[in-house]
Amino acid sequence: MSSGLGVVAADNRAMVPLGSDTVNHSDTAARKRHGRHYTPTPLAEFLARRALLFAPPRSTLRVLDPACGDGALLFAVYRELRAAGRDVELVGYDLDADAVRAALSSGIELACHTGDFLSAVDDLADESFDLVISNPPYVRTQQLGAPTATALRERYGLRGRIDLTHPFVATVPRLLAADGVLGLLCANRFLTTRGGANVRQVLTEELTPVELYDLGDTKLFDAAVLPAITIATRARGSEPCRYVSVYEDANARTPSSATLFDAMTAAESSTVRAGNRTFAVEVGVLATTPVVGGRRSLLGRGPAGGLGSAAVVGGIGTGAVAPGLFQMGPGAAVSPVPRVAAVAGSAESVSSPGVQGVADLPAQVAFDGVDARPARVARSAVAVSIAADEVCEDGAKLVAAARALRAQGSRMAQPETVWRMSQPSVDAWLGKISDRTWRTFGDLARIRVGIKTTADSVFISQHWDEVDSSPEPELLRDLITHHDVEPWQVTGNHGARVLYPYDTSAPRRTPVDLARFPCAARYLQSHHEQLAGRQYVLASGREWYEIWVPQRPHLWAAPKVVFPDISERPRFALDTSGAVVNGDCYWISLGDLAGSTELAYLLMGVANSTLGSSFYDAVCGNRLYAGRRRWITQYVSRLPLPDPTTPVARAIARRVQALVESGAHHHDSRVDELVADAFGVSGEPDKR
């Protein structure tokens, strides 16, 4: 079956000095559209060298690059093997005929095919390659188009939002020899996003990751792509996967004299200079399973929102038990904590749109996160768990936990669980937080993104008074954007307003009758061609003048916690103005907290603290360039909360209230102290 992609695979010709800020901007739009992000020669050589460490020891290896460009990765493998006196058969595919001609003219013998690898792959025999090495094209769903994305999902058993990396990786296990190895260079998004579950599933259930390098903001490509290298074998393995991350750190301690690549293969973490930038190189092992410790999993998938999917756990009558959280007894293998999916008999399941009060929550809840996908056969053990020094009441140690988890293998790896680095000191720190976690943010409330108009130039302006036929004032609502949000405060300095054509008293999305608003009607009609051209709006049964994602109009009037989608430091603030929140921010309605401002202050205190940022880095890890973080539902839902009835939690709430009422918008060291005290830890884990 042809994929019908027509997408140019990754080209490997351009070289960018490691750590350099200088890039070639020619043909940027075309290369982004076709997923061509060039591989620097030093990185190609590093990838080849690391992959060959795990390749079978045969005298001749058969090597495939399914998106070979002009052959840079294949030739890096060739040079390494020939230097060691070994022979190699090279096979490559690429849609770019010019790149294939360049590869064939290199003077190195190889079989290089012009064409769509995903169309040709069915003709390749099982277990026919010892090494697959690739920098596959990074083309996201919106560039693929809906028909192609749907066809790829169906063909390869993929879910959700995909990019072209996903089907390329899905083809690899069948092609590898029983002792074969994959050397993969791709965007690091698969480590920490829900969409990356497709890749994580293949790597943990059909292969065994042995080395992982998150190259972070090293700016290796002429694109906004943060790369990662994964080395994975088809053979089973019991050792944890080595995990190294590299991110710029301008405040790092004095750098060592090592090169960046030397630091990446060293046994311990370090700081190095590359170009004119300083990088922190962190070394640990890969963790693919939920936190063990206390009564809750901090890394498992959060609920969709509120407590609507919750079920009371443990000793409450009869019910169907679904696999979910994990627990460990002393000297025993890991076992699932029973999770009741359907309760009958003496107890009632908890079902609530939100918290009705602190005392009303059950002592222990878990959430329905059963994976409905067809199960794949688990092939390998992969990594240690994320655990504390004490993973159960009698204090079983981390090393025992790791051995037991490795014995269980990748059956415990949950594709929906993001990957992260495990380091003993960080794991112990997380375990102590887990022991004092009362609920997570996602347990208590629905975390929503702001509105998405898909026509901002029509709906949003700072200068409505200068617009001809300006809409009626009652339809122009103050709009909170990321420019307006600081810690504790919504400043409103940006001054944007949104034309919001909805009845804000209605509990469901109800567009206004434009006949009642002639000025707005004339204004919108003047943009009819642009608005009506949004076929997806019309196809969903909406009026042509509606906003694509208006959220819940009746909730804007209630107080809410607002925070930007992307920021270096957390900026959680309380809004009581009734303003609408833009799509570059997220928000939590106090209605989900039973109107409790005390709980809202506690949430803000934890989120804006040093501990909150450190927890994010340890658990979520989705860092962008220049230290920026993504504060989206998937991650914020995992932030922990201490018991709000304790004196220290109440002290946090009082301190935050004072900051809000005083108009402060700075980081507060006293909040840091109180939050750390609430969880019985320091604000940051000691990584020494």
Order of alpha helices (4+ residues) and beta strands (2+ residues): alpha-alpha-beta-alpha-beta-alpha-beta-alpha-beta-alpha-alpha-alpha-beta-alpha-alpha-beta-beta-beta-alpha-beta-beta-beta-beta-beta-beta-beta-beta-beta-alpha-beta-alpha-beta-alpha-beta-alpha-beta-beta-beta-beta-alpha-alpha-alpha-beta-beta-beta-beta-beta-alpha-alpha-beta-alpha-beta-alpha-alpha
